[in-house]
Amino acid sequence: MGDISAEKLLTTTRSVRKRLDLTRAVPPEVIKECLQIAIQAPSGSNLQKWHFMVVTDADKRAQIGAWYKESFLQYADTGDGDIQQRRRHIRLLDSALHLAEHMHEVPALVIPCYEGRVEDAGQMAQAAHYGSILPAVWSFMMALRARGLGSAWTTLHLRYADEVAALLGIPSDVTQAALLPVACYTGSDFLPARRRAAREFTYWDSWSDTR
């Protein structure tokens, strides 16, 4: 694959659900290489307390996939968020359901973690905690994209975080931040998504001043 510009990388790194190739293996060396790039990201106080659980075992993927699907069905059926609003975005809901039904078939699942728990901490502690792992996760996803692999940022497995931790031996004092399905993708490329103009969300000195 040829070089990809930084601008194209930033504007075409999509959440890949339906286009994950479930038939092709992901070389462990590629995941290792992308993680080595990812940990160049900043972390609070430069503590670098990140950890990355890579799950390729078929039985463990099947169990995590089952928990993820159950969590998705609960999310869709019990009103976590505005289900009516989500139904207006039927394409996205269909894509999310597809991933839920096939999560167990994705060749590699990556769970980024960070040392410590902040559920009962204040806003500043929570922001610092998640701000210390999320930049690395996004760098990992872009490194995958640059190498012809796709992923999606998901968190629904966290409804069963304790069960996932027990399955994988993740210590109880470690926070799971996300679950990333990793696979090659089908098709040739991705395009920038439709977005409203940034100026509609940007304020200058006052919430009422969007200029």
C-alpha positions in Angstrom: 0.0 0.0 0.0 1.3 3.4 -0.9 1.8 6.3 1.5 -1.4 8.0 2.8 -1.4 11.7 3.7 -2.0 12.8 7.2 -5.1 14.7 6.1 -6.6 11.7 4.3 -5.8 9.4 7.3 -7.6 11.8 9.7 -10.6 12.3 7.5 -11.1 8.7 6.3 -10.5 6.6 9.4 -14.0 5.3 9.9 -15.7 3.0 12.3 -15.8 -0.2 10.3 -18.6 -2.7 11.1 -20.1 -4.2 8.0 -16.9 -4.1 6.0 -14.7 -6.0 8.4 -13.4 -9.0 6.5 -14.2 -12.0 8.8 -12.4 -14.5 6.6 -8.8 -13.2 6.7 -6.4 -13.5 9.6 -4.7 -10.5 11.1 -1.0 -11.0 11.4 0.1 -10.5 15.1 3.1 -8.6 13.9 0.8 -5.9 12.4 -1.0 -5.5 15.7 2.3 -5.3 17.6 3.6 -2.7 15.1 0.5 -0.5 15.4 0.6 -0.7 19.2 4.2 0.4 19.2 3.1 3.4 17.2 0.1 4.0 19.5 2.2 4.3 22.7 3.9 7.4 21.3 0.6 9.2 22.3 0.6 11.4 25.4 -0.6 10.2 28.8 -1.3 12.1 31.9 1.9 13.0 33.8 3.6 10.8 31.2 2.8 7.8 33.4 2.1 5.5 30.5 0.0 3.1 32.6 -1.7 1.6 29.5 -2.2 -2.0 28.7 -3.6 -3.7 25.6 -5.4 -7.1 25.8 -5.4 -8.8 22.4 -7.9 -11.6 22.1 -7.5 -14.1 19.2 -8.6 -17.4 21.0 -11.8 -18.5 19.3 -13.6 -19.6 22.5 -12.8 -16.4 24.3 -13.9 -14.3 21.3 -17.1 -16.3 21.2 -17.8 -15.6 24.8 -17.0 -11.9 24.5 -19.1 -11.7 21.3 -22.1 -13.3 23.2 -21.8 -10.7 26.0 -21.5 -7.9 23.4 -24.5 -9.0 21.5 -26.6 -9.3 24.7 -25.5 -5.8 25.8 -26.4 -4.4 22.4 -29.8 -6.0 22.5 -30.4 -4.5 26.0 -29.1 -1.1 24.7 -31.5 -1.2 21.8 -34.5 -2.5 23.7 -34.5 -0.8 27.1 -34.0 2.9 26.2 -30.3 3.5 26.9 -30.4 6.8 25.0 -33.1 7.9 22.6 -34.1 4.7 20.7 -36.6 6.7 18.6 -33.8 9.0 17.5 -31.6 6.0 16.7 -34.3 4.4 14.6 -34.2 7.5 12.4 -30.7 6.6 11.6 -31.6 3.1 10.5 -28.4 2.6 8.4 -26.3 3.1 11.5 -28.5 0.9 13.7 -28.4 -1.8 11.0 -24.6 -1.5 10.9 -24.3 -1.8 14.7 -26.6 -4.8 14.7 -24.5 -6.5 12.1 -21.4 -6.0 14.2 -23.1 -7.3 17.3 -24.1 -10.5 15.4 -20.6 -11.1 14.1 -18.3 -9.7 16.8 -17.3 -13.3 17.7 -16.1 -13.9 14.1 -13.7 -10.9 14.0 -10.2 -12.4 14.0 -8.8 -10.1 16.7 -10.4 -8.1 19.5 -8.3 -5.5 21.3 -9.3 -4.2 24.7 -7.3 -1.0 25.7 -6.9 -0.7 29.5 -5.5 1.8 31.9 -4.3 1.2 35.5 -6.6 2.5 38.2 -10.4 3.0 38.6 -12.2 6.3 38.6 -15.9 5.4 38.7 -16.3 7.2 42.0 -13.7 9.9 41.4 -14.4 13.5 40.4 -14.6 15.0 37.0 -11.0 16.0 36.8 -9.7 12.6 37.8 -12.0 10.9 35.3 -10.9 13.3 32.5 -7.2 12.7 33.2 -7.7 8.9 33.4 -9.5 8.4 30.1 -7.5 11.2 28.5 -4.4 9.0 29.3 -5.6 6.1 27.2 -7.9 7.4 24.5 -5.3 9.2 22.4 -3.3 6.0 22.2 -6.4 4.1 21.1 -7.1 6.5 18.4 -3.5 6.4 17.2 -3.8 2.6 17.1 -6.9 2.8 14.9 -5.2 5.2 12.5 -2.1 3.1 12.4 -4.4 0.1 11.5 -6.1 2.2 8.8 -2.7 3.2 7.2 -2.0 -0.6 6.9 -5.3 -1.6 5.3 -7.1 -2.7 8.5 -10.3 -1.5 10.0 -11.7 -1.2 13.4 -14.6 0.3 15.4 -14.6 2.0 18.8 -17.1 0.1 20.9 -17.9 0.1 24.6 -21.0 -2.1 25.0 -19.0 -5.0 26.4 -18.5 -2.9 29.5 -21.9 -3.9 30.7 -20.1 -7.2 31.4 -16.7 -5.7 32.3 -16.3 -7.9 35.4 -17.1 -11.1 33.5 -14.7 -10.1 30.7 -12.0 -9.3 33.3 -12.5 -12.8 34.9 -12.3 -14.5 31.5 -9.1 -12.8 30.5 -7.4 -12.3 33.9 -7.6 -8.5 33.8 -6.9 -7.2 37.3 -9.7 -5.6 39.2 -7.9 -2.3 39.6 -7.5 -1.9 35.8 -10.1 0.0 33.7 -11.2 -1.3 30.4 -11.7 1.7 28.1 -13.1 0.1 24.9 -13.4 -3.0 22.8 -11.9 -2.8 19.2 -12.7 -5.4 16.6 -9.7 -5.6 14.3 -9.8 -7.0 10.8 -8.9 -6.4 7.2 -11.7 -4.5 5.4 -13.5 -5.2 2.2 -13.7 -2.7 -0.6 -11.0 -0.3 -1.8 -11.1 2.8 0.4 -13.2 5.1 2.6 -14.4 8.6 2.1 -14.8 11.5 4.5 -18.1 11.4 6.4 -20.8 14.0 6.1 -20.5 16.4 8.9 -22.0 19.7 9.8 -19.6 22.7 9.6 -17.2 22.9 12.5 -18.2 26.5 13.1 -21.6 25.4 14.3 -19.9 23.8 17.3 -17.2 26.3 17.9 -17.5 29.2 20.4 -15.3 32.2 20.8 -15.1 33.5 24.4 -18.8 33.0 25.0 -21.2 30.0 24.3 -23.4 32.4 22.3 -20.6 33.6 20.0 -20.1 31.1 17.1 -18.8 33.8 14.6 
